[in-house]
């Protein structure tokens, strides 16, 4: 059953990669077409969702965080990370996640069960999640840069805005979690 799930999730990822590529290609080939506010927002949301899915689906069935060296996940300057956490208001993003997604106790237990072994699992999941958001963050920024010459300024604005909220904030949040995990495990 595990192998079937892996194959299906890789298929989903490849489909989203193809869909993302063909959508961006069509935007560039047929542009510049005047897109309204709603159309730009919807298209930006769709691009962000699909590109993020390209990275997320494999991360649900494989340890994708291993594609980056473990030194990447080490937080070299925790005070600087905490400063960005405060400046960007990531704690409010975290509260929204708790309110709308992780608020149920059963959902939180998937990430952390309250034990020392659970902390190690939480650390693993934070790395998985960070990789699953850092990859799309970079790819979506490249897409935004690619679309700039086509004069899709509103679309690019929404792509970047949604990317920051949907991918950069989770990266910072996962790093914040690992700072806190490190403090607990070092005691």
C-alpha positions as CSV (number, residue, x, y, z in Angstrom):
1,X,0.0,0.0,0.0
2,X,2.9,2.3,0.8
3,X,4.4,1.9,-2.7
4,X,1.0,2.7,-4.3
5,X,0.7,5.9,-2.2
6,X,4.3,6.9,-3.3
7,X,3.5,6.3,-6.9
8,X,0.3,8.2,-6.8
9,X,1.8,11.2,-4.9
10,X,4.7,11.3,-7.4
11,X,2.2,11.3,-10.2
12,X,0.3,14.2,-8.5
13,X,3.6,16.1,-8.2
14,X,4.5,15.5,-11.9
15,X,1.0,16.5,-13.0
16,X,1.2,19.8,-11.0
17,X,4.7,20.4,-12.5
18,X,3.3,20.0,-16.0
19,X,0.2,22.1,-15.2
20,X,2.4,24.8,-13.6
21,X,4.8,24.9,-16.5
22,X,2.1,24.9,-19.2
23,X,0.1,27.6,-17.4
24,X,3.1,29.9,-17.0
25,X,4.1,29.2,-20.6
26,X,0.6,30.2,-21.8
27,X,0.7,33.4,-19.8
28,X,4.0,34.3,-21.4
29,X,3.1,33.3,-24.9
30,X,-0.3,35.0,-25.0
31,X,0.6,38.0,-23.0
32,X,0.4,40.7,-22.2
33,X,-3.3,40.3,-21.8
34,X,-5.1,42.7,-19.5
35,X,-6.0,40.8,-16.3
36,X,-8.4,42.2,-13.8
37,X,-7.9,42.2,-10.0
38,X,-9.8,39.0,-9.4
39,X,-8.3,37.2,-12.4
40,X,-4.8,38.2,-11.3
41,X,-5.4,37.1,-7.7
42,X,-7.0,33.7,-8.8
43,X,-4.1,33.0,-11.2
44,X,-1.5,33.9,-8.6
45,X,-3.2,31.7,-6.1
46,X,-3.4,28.8,-8.6
47,X,0.3,29.2,-9.5
48,X,1.4,29.2,-5.8
49,X,-0.8,26.3,-5.0
50,X,0.4,24.1,-7.9
51,X,4.1,24.9,-7.5
52,X,3.9,24.3,-3.8
53,X,2.1,21.0,-4.5
54,X,5.0,19.9,-6.7
55,X,7.2,19.9,-3.6
56,X,4.6,19.0,-1.0
57,X,3.4,15.7,-2.5
58,X,6.8,14.0,-2.6
59,X,7.4,15.3,1.0
60,X,4.3,13.4,2.2
61,X,5.9,10.0,1.2
62,X,9.7,10.5,1.0
63,X,12.2,12.2,3.3
64,X,12.7,15.1,0.9
65,X,14.5,17.3,3.5
66,X,17.5,15.1,2.9
67,X,18.0,16.7,-0.5
68,X,19.6,19.6,1.4
69,X,22.6,19.1,3.7
70,X,21.8,19.0,7.4
71,X,23.9,22.1,7.8
72,X,21.2,24.0,5.9
73,X,18.7,23.2,8.8
74,X,21.1,24.4,11.5
75,X,20.2,27.8,12.7
76,X,23.4,29.7,12.9
77,X,22.0,32.9,14.3
78,X,18.9,32.3,16.4
79,X,18.6,35.9,17.6
80,X,18.5,37.1,14.0
81,X,15.8,34.5,13.1
82,X,13.8,35.6,16.1
83,X,14.1,39.2,15.0
84,X,12.6,38.3,11.6
85,X,10.0,36.2,13.3
86,X,8.9,39.3,15.2
87,X,9.3,41.9,12.4
88,X,7.2,39.9,9.9
89,X,4.6,39.0,12.5
90,X,4.9,35.3,12.0
91,X,3.3,34.7,15.4
92,X,0.0,36.0,13.9
93,X,0.4,33.6,11.0
94,X,1.0,30.8,13.6
95,X,-2.2,31.8,15.5
96,X,-4.2,31.7,12.2
97,X,-2.9,28.2,11.6
98,X,-3.9,27.2,15.0
99,X,-7.3,28.7,14.6
100,X,-8.1,27.2,11.2
101,X,-6.0,24.1,10.8
102,X,-4.0,22.9,13.8
103,X,-6.5,23.9,16.5
104,X,-8.0,20.4,16.9
105,X,-6.0,18.4,19.4
106,X,-5.9,15.4,17.0
107,X,-4.2,17.6,14.3
108,X,-1.6,18.8,16.8
109,X,-0.8,15.3,18.0
110,X,0.3,14.4,14.4
111,X,3.1,16.9,14.8
112,X,4.0,16.5,18.5
113,X,2.7,14.0,21.0
114,X,4.3,15.5,24.2
115,X,7.2,13.0,24.6
116,X,10.9,13.4,24.0
117,X,10.6,11.0,21.1
118,X,7.8,13.3,19.9
119,X,10.3,16.2,19.9
120,X,12.6,14.3,17.5
121,X,9.6,13.5,15.3
122,X,8.6,17.2,15.4
123,X,12.1,18.2,14.4
124,X,12.0,15.8,11.5
125,X,8.6,17.1,10.4
126,X,9.7,20.7,10.7
127,X,12.6,19.9,8.3
128,X,10.2,18.2,5.9
129,X,7.8,21.1,6.1
130,X,10.6,23.7,5.6
131,X,11.9,21.9,2.5
132,X,8.4,21.6,1.2
133,X,8.0,25.4,1.5
134,X,11.6,26.6,0.7
135,X,11.7,24.9,-2.7
136,X,8.4,26.5,-3.9
137,X,9.4,29.8,-2.4
138,X,12.5,30.0,-4.6
139,X,10.7,28.5,-7.7
140,X,7.8,31.0,-7.4
141,X,10.1,33.9,-7.0
142,X,11.8,32.8,-10.2
143,X,8.4,32.6,-11.9
144,X,7.6,36.1,-10.7
145,X,10.9,37.4,-12.2
146,X,10.1,35.6,-15.4
147,X,6.7,37.2,-15.7
148,X,7.9,40.8,-15.0
149,X,9.0,41.6,-18.5
150,X,5.5,40.6,-19.7
151,X,4.0,43.5,-17.9
152,X,1.8,41.4,-15.6
153,X,2.5,43.7,-12.6
154,X,-0.6,43.0,-10.6
155,X,-0.2,39.2,-11.2
156,X,3.4,39.4,-10.1
157,X,2.4,41.4,-7.1
158,X,-0.1,38.8,-6.0
159,X,2.3,35.9,-6.8
160,X,4.9,37.4,-4.6
161,X,2.5,38.3,-1.8
162,X,0.9,34.9,-1.7
163,X,4.3,33.3,-1.9
164,X,5.6,35.2,1.1
165,X,2.6,34.3,3.2
166,X,2.2,30.7,1.9
167,X,5.9,29.7,1.8
168,X,8.2,32.2,3.5
169,X,6.2,32.4,6.7
170,X,6.1,28.6,7.1
171,X,9.9,28.4,6.6
172,X,10.5,31.0,9.3
173,X,7.9,29.3,11.6
174,X,9.7,25.9,11.1
175,X,13.0,27.5,12.0
176,X,11.4,29.1,15.0
177,X,10.2,25.6,16.1
178,X,13.6,24.1,15.7
179,X,15.1,26.9,17.9
180,X,12.6,26.0,20.6
181,X,13.2,22.3,20.2
182,X,16.9,22.8,20.4
183,X,16.6,24.7,23.7
184,X,14.4,21.9,25.2
185,X,16.7,19.0,24.0
186,X,19.8,20.8,25.2
187,X,18.5,20.9,28.8
